[in-house]
């Protein structure tokens, strides 16, 4: 088969390699859509924790099952599926506590294991979920980032009847704003400095989408920092209401640090909470995607073929698109 490969020198190429042999508890999937995100940018250009080079990238994907391992039940050839890329050990303390995103031996598809930027990809059956085919490959491939957002909203201690501020108009920020409204937030404001992203936000139903410089001093009950920006984080801390919650969703550099004023946290009894990956939210995200399909669809840009992986990542890095997805021919 053909596959995209990223090497340790951060070069990318299309290679010919063997079709994966599946284990008894796995399925073989032929991808039809594959999203790329900041993780892929880091893998390609900088490195990302847990990456084993050379690696076939691609962890946000949908496709059809073409082969089923002998021990698999509940899945069959032809099923249209989306896949949770987080392959966990199931036996460490975090897995046993129901926190699989913190698994000590986490081995994600597209990071440690071969990913979906290929003609075929192997996936554990337990990570593979049937999706109604009418949803389409693009939206099904967005179930993974949606699951991350559902985890972040849960980590916020709930947004029902609360005023919510989201920093960042990328995929995570926009989906967070959409889900916050779905979950009954009183008000949702999205802040991003790029006019193009604000326009997409409004087309996705986020009525209040503004430049961060126009926020003023009004405080919010829940603030999501989904920009991965030091400036956004600093501003977010200033705009959390007393007893409010700041949820850190955006990924900063592994060794980055930021100064903060601990008196602000003490004085206002703030909660600062991290939200890492999707935890156990993938099954819920399969259902929720159907509810937000019309809003989520406007985020997608699928101009690039999978074999143009490097160009697609570089275009995504410019910040002119929201969710870049790769197309598969045939």
C-alpha positions, -999 to 999 in steps of 0.1 A, spaced: 0 0 0 9 37 -2 14 56 30 27 90 42 58 87 64 74 113 86 111 106 94 132 116 124 148 144 103 113 158 99 112 151 62 79 137 48 75 113 19 50 89 3 62 54 6 52 19 -4 49 -4 25 31 -36 36 -6 -36 44 -9 -39 82 -14 -74 95 -41 -73 122 -41 -89 156 -71 -112 166 -87 -83 185 -81 -57 157 -98 -45 125 -83 -32 93 -98 1 81 -97 18 47 -97 55 56 -120 79 37 -112 111 56 -83 121 79 -81 153 98 -48 170 108 -42 192 138 -14 208 159 -2 174 169 7 166 133 24 200 130 46 192 159 53 156 147 64 169 113 84 200 123 94 198 160 87 164 176 59 153 199 60 132 231 55 95 223 63 97 186 82 68 172 99 78 140 96 69 112 58 72 117 27 72 95 6 101 109 -31 105 111 -52 101 142 -85 118 133 -101 95 108 -131 76 95 -134 48 70 -148 14 63 -138 -19 79 -123 -43 53 -110 -71 76 -120 -83 110 -98 -102 135 -109 -136 146 -117 -126 181 -138 -95 172 -175 -93 176 -199 -65 169 -180 -53 138 -180 -67 103 -166 -59 69 -183 -29 53 -191 -11 86 -186 27 84 -166 36 115 -147 63 134 -117 54 156 -106 65 190 -68 68 184 -58 65 221 -47 29 225 -44 22 262 -30 -6 284 -61 -10 305 -42 -21 335 -23 9 349 -37 29 378 -51 56 355 -69 31 333 -84 14 363 -95 48 376 -114 55 344 -88 81 332 -76 64 300 -62 97 286 -36 95 314 -26 59 307 11 53 316 16 33 283 -6 53 260 3 44 224 -18 66 201 -25 57 165 -7 82 143 19 90 170 33 58 183 14 33 161 10 37 124 -18 61 115 -44 67 89 -25 88 63 -23 56 44 -45 33 23 -51 10 53 -47 13 91 -51 -13 118 -71 -4 149 -82 -22 181 -118 -33 178 -125 -17 212 -115 16 198 -136 14 167 -172 27 166 -199 23 140 -212 56 127 -242 61 104 -229 64 69 -252 93 61 -231 115 84 -203 114 59 -166 108 62 -156 144 70 -179 148 100 -171 113 112 -134 122 112 -142 152 134 -156 130 162 -121 127 177 -116 165 184 -153 167 194 -146 140 220 -117 162 234 -141 191 237 -168 171 255 -141 161 280 -130 198 284 -166 208 290 -171 181 316 -138 192 333 -152 227 336 -177 214 361 -205 223 337 -216 253 317 -254 252 322 -268 287 327 -232 301 329 -214 328 310 -187 312 289 -157 327 272 -136 308 247 -101 319 236 -92 305 202 -111 303 169 -96 270 157 -113 236 157 -111 231 195 -123 266 203 -151 266 179 -163 232 189 -161 243 225 -183 273 218 -208 251 199 -209 224 226 -212 251 254 -243 264 237 -257 229 233 -251 222 270 -272 252 280 -247 280 286 -264 314 292 -239 332 270 -210 321 248 -183 345 236 -155 334 213 -123 356 211 -97 354 183 -76 380 166 -81 367 131 -111 381 112 -114 350 90 -119 328 120 -144 351 136 -164 350 103 -164 312 104 -175 312 140 -205 334 132 -214 312 102 -213 282 127 -238 300 149 -215 316 175 -232 350 176 -206 368 198 -172 363 181 -149 392 187 -112 403 187 -96 397 222 -88 434 223 -125 442 225 -132 421 256 -128 447 282 -130 437 319 -162 418 321 -157 385 339 -170 350 329 -180 320 349 -161 296 327 -131 305 305 -116 280 280 -81 287 268 -81 269 235 -56 291 216 -23 276 231 -12 312 233 7 328 263 -11 361 257 -45 344 256 -37 325 288 -27 357 306 -58 375 295 -80 345 304 -68 346 340 -79 382 342 -114 374 330 -124 345 352 -153 354 376 -149 349 413 -152 311 421 -150 306 383 -131 280 363 -103 284 337 -99 253 316 -66 249 298 -74 231 265 -48 247 242 -15 229 239 16 249 248 52 239 243 62 210 266 89 232 283 71 265 282 63 284 314 43 315 321 43 338 351 11 344 369 -1 363 399 -11 338 426 -30 366 445 -56 366 417 -62 329 423 -64 333 460 -85 364 461 -111 351 437 -110 315 447 -104 304 411 -102 269 397 -75 262 371 -81 229 354 -62 211 326 -80 191 300 -59 165 282 -72 147 251 -106 129 250 -106 105 280 -136 82 276 -158 106 255 -156 90 221 -189 71 223 -207 102 234 -191 122 207 -205 98 181 -240 108 192 -233 145 197 -218 149 162 -253 142 147 -267 170 168 -242 196 157 -236 184 122 -247 216 104 -226 238 125 -195 215 124 -196 211 87 -187 248 80 -154 243 98 -140 218 73 -115 224 45 -108 193 24 -88 207 -5 -58 184 0 -53 148 -10 -37 126 17 -5 124 -4 -1 162 -1 3 158 37 32 182 41 16 210 21 -17 205 40 1 208 74 20 239 62 -13 255 50 -30 247 83 -1 263 102 -9 296 85 -41 298 104 -63 305 74 -85 274 78 -102 258 107 -103 220 103 -80 208 75 -89 173 63 -72 150 38 -91 134 10 -86 98 -3 -91 91 -40 -110 60 -52 
